[in-house]
Amino acid sequence: MKKSSKELSGKIALVTGGTKGIGKAIADKLAASGATVVVTARKLPEEEMEHHFIAADLTKSEAIAELTEKMIHQYGTPDILINNVGGTASPAGGFQMLSDEDWNKDIVLNLLASIRLDKAIVPRMIEKNSGAVVHISSLNGKIPLYQSNFSYGVMKSALNAYSKTLANEVAKHGIRVNTVSPGMVRTTAMETFLEGYAQSISKTVTEAAQQIMDGLGGVPMNRLAEPEEIANMVVFLVSDGAGYITGTNMLVDGGTYPAV
Amino acid sequence: MQLITKELAGKTALVTGGTKGIGRAIADRLLEAGALVIVTARNHPADGNMKHHFIAADITVAGEAEKMVGEINEKYGAIDILVNNMGGSNSPSGGFGVLTDEHWDSDLQLNLNSAVRLDRAILPQMAAKKDGVIIHISSVTGSLPVYESLGAYAVAKAALNNYSKSLSKEFTPQGIRVAAVSPGMVKTDTMDAYLQSLADTSGLSIAEVTQNLMSSLGGIPMGRMALPEEIAELVGFLVSPRASYITGVNYIIDGGANPSL
């Protein structure tokens, strides 16, 4: 195995939702490891950003082809694809609160966006007979929480199944596909979510966070993750040293998941 | 290969079964990352090519684990990282019917009880520092049993998985991370000898028995066995500060073999 001064030097990475939170931490760590990093999001972040940027709204199916063409033209076929985009704006309060529209939005943001981007990019990885794809999922895909984000958990569970299936199919083409399932992570998106949830149940943000942690069965590490701790796993997974790892779902959850 | 930084500088690591195969690759990897590495096995390695500190012990024997830990503490200080790599099976192939009580006892002792004893001997010093990492090297057979030849071994690994998770729940709040790693098929001397024995008893070629074993797992999407270095790389990651939010997991490294979600 080669040893280079920076383990990902010479690699091209595309990170969706890469301008803030977990996506930004991933982009930063990939760049620090020597990769050329292209991030995509609906708009440029306010603060200056070191990475290459292509604007795209991945909830729009037509945006995928445009993003792909710009990516290939300007930077080449990515060696590394991080499907980080995801989230939910659906109301809390259980299944009766969720409209068809809520469900459809969460399907697109958390599942279809990744499926569509993989369908555009992975065939080019197949042509090169190499590549690494990571789907950023969530512990909620394995531990659903009906009260706070019912549909999100369901869609992440679907994403897990999709990721495994794709991994099985493309292994013979030298492409590894894995999922990372973070537990609760300290980001502004998490803060926003907790504020909204706290309001909907008439509690403080601290109480709301505690309720979610309790709903998960408690967090043995007794804290949220930092985005960098998720990014560390992602960088490891796409490195050559992880060359025998595919079709897995790596939990990074402070021990929250309760089962064997 | 992963850029090797000295991220384990100042740490003392103990690797059981660390003189060959996966254990040796793990010991080498931790050394590269700057740890002081002690390996243990029943016998000193024959090839004399040992760059790690070595202590002979048979931790399948009651009392030996505690004695060994005491000697290590005296000579090297407290243990920060424990890799329970020792394991295996001497049971014959031929399915459930050929396994005697002795085979069951032996596989459980080697793959479960030894780790339990060693963890018990080491946890107090980790708890005192509120810091430590314990890795259990398990196997995909723990959730994907192979009955022809590894029936009791697979059961012991399943027990090890449950035990590892339970330990993590109890001790993570005390600052100790506990995780399991489940390799699929790994190309080691032990594997080669095992395939040879399967070939001898069946009359098939090595290639054929290898294919049969892969098929009994449901096929390996990556189409090959792992290298010991690849298992070591994952362990190296898990014991490092990069894995600071990771505990209570069982990471599968099997080239995609496990077919289930």
Boltz contact constraints between the chains, C-beta under 6 A:
constraints:
  - contact:
      token1: [A, 1]
      token2: [B, 1]
      max_distance: 6.0
  - contact:
      token1: [A, 3]
      token2: [B, 1]
      max_distance: 6.0
  - contact:
      token1: [A, 7]
      token2: [B, 2]
      max_distance: 6.0
  - contact:
      token1: [A, 7]
      token2: [B, 3]
      max_distance: 6.0
  - contact:
      token1: [A, 161]
      token2: [B, 261]
      max_distance: 6.0
  - contact:
      token1: [A, 164]
      token2: [B, 261]
      max_distance: 6.0
  - contact:
      token1: [A, 167]
      token2: [B, 256]
      max_distance: 6.0
  - contact:
      token1: [A, 168]
      token2: [B, 221]
      max_distance: 6.0
  - contact:
      token1: [A, 171]
      token2: [B, 221]
      max_distance: 6.0
  - contact:
      token1: [A, 171]
      token2: [B, 222]
      max_distance: 6.0
  - contact:
      token1: [A, 171]
      token2: [B, 256]
      max_distance: 6.0
  - contact:
      token1: [A, 220]
      token2: [B, 169]
      max_distance: 6.0
  - contact:
      token1: [A, 220]
      token2: [B, 172]
      max_distance: 6.0
  - contact:
      token1: [A, 220]
      token2: [B, 173]
      max_distance: 6.0
  - contact:
      token1: [A, 221]
      token2: [B, 172]
      max_distance: 6.0
  - contact:
      token1: [A, 225]
      token2: [B, 245]
      max_distance: 6.0
  - contact:
      token1: [A, 229]
      token2: [B, 244]
      max_distance: 6.0
  - contact:
      token1: [A, 229]
      token2: [B, 245]
      max_distance: 6.0
  - contact:
      token1: [A, 232]
      token2: [B, 242]
      max_distance: 6.0
  - contact:
      token1: [A, 236]
      token2: [B, 237]
      max_distance: 6.0
  - contact:
      token1: [A, 239]
      token2: [B, 2]
      max_distance: 6.0
  - contact:
      token1: [A, 241]
      token2: [B, 1]
      max_distance: 6.0
  - contact:
      token1: [A, 241]
      token2: [B, 2]
      max_distance: 6.0
  - contact:
      token1: [A, 241]
      token2: [B, 233]
      max_distance: 6.0
  - contact:
      token1: [A, 243]
      token2: [B, 230]
      max_distance: 6.0
  - contact:
      token1: [A, 244]
      token2: [B, 226]
      max_distance: 6.0
  - contact:
      token1: [A, 244]
      token2: [B, 230]
      max_distance: 6.0
  - contact:
      token1: [A, 244]
      token2: [B, 253]
      max_distance: 6.0
  - contact:
      token1: [A, 244]
      token2: [B, 255]
      max_distance: 6.0
  - contact:
      token1: [A, 245]
      token2: [B, 253]
      max_distance: 6.0
  - contact:
      token1: [A, 246]
      token2: [B, 256]
      max_distance: 6.0
  - contact:
      token1: [A, 247]
      token2: [B, 256]
      max_distance: 6.0
  - contact:
      token1: [A, 248]
      token2: [B, 252]
      max_distance: 6.0
  - contact:
      token1: [A, 251]
      token2: [B, 249]
      max_distance: 6.0
  - contact:
      token1: [A, 252]
      token2: [B, 245]
      max_distance: 6.0
  - contact:
      token1: [A, 252]
      token2: [B, 246]
      max_distance: 6.0
  - contact:
      token1: [A, 254]
      token2: [B, 245]
      max_distance: 6.0
  - contact:
      token1: [A, 255]
      token2: [B, 168]
      max_distance: 6.0
  - contact:
      token1: [A, 255]
      token2: [B, 172]
      max_distance: 6.0
  - contact:
      token1: [A, 255]
      token2: [B, 247]
      max_distance: 6.0
  - contact:
      token1: [A, 255]
      token2: [B, 248]
      max_distance: 6.0
  - contact:
      token1: [A, 260]
      token2: [B, 161]
      max_distance: 6.0
  - contact:
      token1: [A, 260]
      token2: [B, 162]
      max_distance: 6.0
  - contact:
      token1: [A, 260]
      token2: [B, 165]
      max_distance: 6.0
